[in-house]
């Protein structure tokens, strides 16, 4: 068994998004190999991760708290706690906290494409 210390990063305008978000890395390259990531992401109201594409990897979000406007290749939809999204290799997505108050909190998992 190994105890993993999480690494907390503040990111401004992530992928040309709005405002500042917090990324708490739960597992990173050392544990997952390569550029893979497992993290808890917190996005305050009015902030976002801008639209970006994945090449050579995939990304899954699982919403833990809050409401979001999620773009799946440009198709926008509202999602909330309990929703899981999947962005395959070669496709793109974005996410924005669209709530008037309260943080959007979700887990993000990036893994290499098979």
C-alpha positions as CSV (number, residue, x, y, z in Angstrom):
1,X,0.0,0.0,0.0
2,X,1.2,3.5,-0.8
3,X,-0.1,6.8,0.7
4,X,-0.4,9.3,-2.1
5,X,-0.2,13.0,-1.3
6,X,-2.4,15.1,-3.5
7,X,-1.0,18.0,-5.4
8,X,-3.3,21.1,-5.6
9,X,-2.9,23.4,-8.6
10,X,-4.7,26.7,-9.3
11,X,-5.2,27.2,-13.1
12,X,-6.3,30.5,-14.7
13,X,-8.1,30.5,-18.0
14,X,-7.7,26.7,-18.4
15,X,-7.9,25.9,-22.1
16,X,-8.9,29.5,-22.7
17,X,-11.7,29.2,-20.2
18,X,-13.0,31.8,-17.8
19,X,-11.5,32.6,-14.3
20,X,-9.5,30.4,-12.0
21,X,-10.2,26.7,-11.2
22,X,-8.6,24.3,-8.7
23,X,-7.3,20.9,-9.7
24,X,-6.5,18.5,-6.9
25,X,-4.4,15.7,-8.4
26,X,-5.3,12.4,-6.8
27,X,-3.2,10.2,-9.0
28,X,-0.7,11.4,-11.7
29,X,1.9,10.2,-14.1
30,X,3.9,8.4,-11.4
31,X,0.9,6.2,-10.4
32,X,-0.8,6.0,-13.8
33,X,2.1,6.1,-16.2
34,X,2.6,8.7,-19.0
35,X,0.4,11.8,-19.0
36,X,-2.6,10.2,-17.5
37,X,-4.4,11.9,-14.6
38,X,-7.1,11.4,-12.0
39,X,-8.1,14.5,-10.2
40,X,-10.9,16.4,-8.3
41,X,-11.7,19.7,-10.1
42,X,-13.5,22.6,-8.5
43,X,-14.9,25.4,-10.6
44,X,-16.4,28.5,-9.0
45,X,-19.6,30.1,-10.4
46,X,-19.0,31.9,-13.8
47,X,-15.7,30.0,-14.4
48,X,-14.9,27.3,-16.9
49,X,-12.5,25.0,-18.7
50,X,-12.6,26.1,-22.3
51,X,-13.2,23.9,-25.3
52,X,-10.3,21.6,-26.1
53,X,-9.8,18.4,-28.0
54,X,-8.2,15.2,-26.9
55,X,-5.6,13.5,-29.1
56,X,-4.0,10.2,-28.0
57,X,-6.2,10.1,-24.8
58,X,-9.7,10.3,-23.5
59,X,-11.3,12.2,-20.6
60,X,-14.1,11.3,-18.3
61,X,-15.9,13.7,-15.9
62,X,-18.1,12.5,-13.0
63,X,-20.0,15.4,-11.5
64,X,-20.1,15.3,-7.7
65,X,-21.7,18.7,-6.9
66,X,-23.3,21.6,-8.7
67,X,-24.6,22.3,-12.2
68,X,-22.7,22.8,-15.4
69,X,-23.1,23.7,-19.0
70,X,-21.2,21.0,-20.9
71,X,-20.2,21.1,-24.5
72,X,-19.8,17.8,-26.3
73,X,-18.2,18.7,-29.7
74,X,-20.2,22.0,-29.7
75,X,-23.5,20.4,-28.6
76,X,-24.4,22.1,-25.3
77,X,-26.3,20.5,-22.5
78,X,-26.9,21.1,-18.8
79,X,-25.6,18.5,-16.4
80,X,-25.6,18.0,-12.7
81,X,-24.5,15.8,-9.8
82,X,-24.5,12.1,-10.8
83,X,-23.8,12.7,-14.5
84,X,-20.8,11.1,-16.1
85,X,-19.4,12.4,-19.4
86,X,-16.9,10.8,-21.8
87,X,-14.8,12.6,-24.4
88,X,-13.1,10.1,-26.8
89,X,-9.9,10.4,-28.6
90,X,-10.2,13.0,-31.4
91,X,-13.2,14.8,-30.0
92,X,-13.6,17.9,-27.9
93,X,-15.5,19.3,-24.9
94,X,-15.7,22.2,-22.4
95,X,-17.4,22.7,-19.0
96,X,-18.7,25.8,-17.2
97,X,-20.2,26.3,-13.8
98,X,-23.5,27.9,-14.8
99,X,-24.9,28.2,-11.2
100,X,-25.5,31.6,-9.6
101,X,-23.8,30.3,-6.5
102,X,-22.0,27.2,-5.3
103,X,-19.0,25.4,-6.7
104,X,-19.0,22.8,-9.5
105,X,-17.0,19.8,-8.3
106,X,-16.2,16.7,-10.4
107,X,-13.6,14.0,-10.8
108,X,-11.6,14.0,-14.1
109,X,-9.9,10.9,-15.5
110,X,-7.5,11.2,-18.4
111,X,-6.2,7.9,-19.9
112,X,-4.3,6.9,-23.0
113,X,-6.4,5.7,-25.9
114,X,-6.2,2.1,-26.6
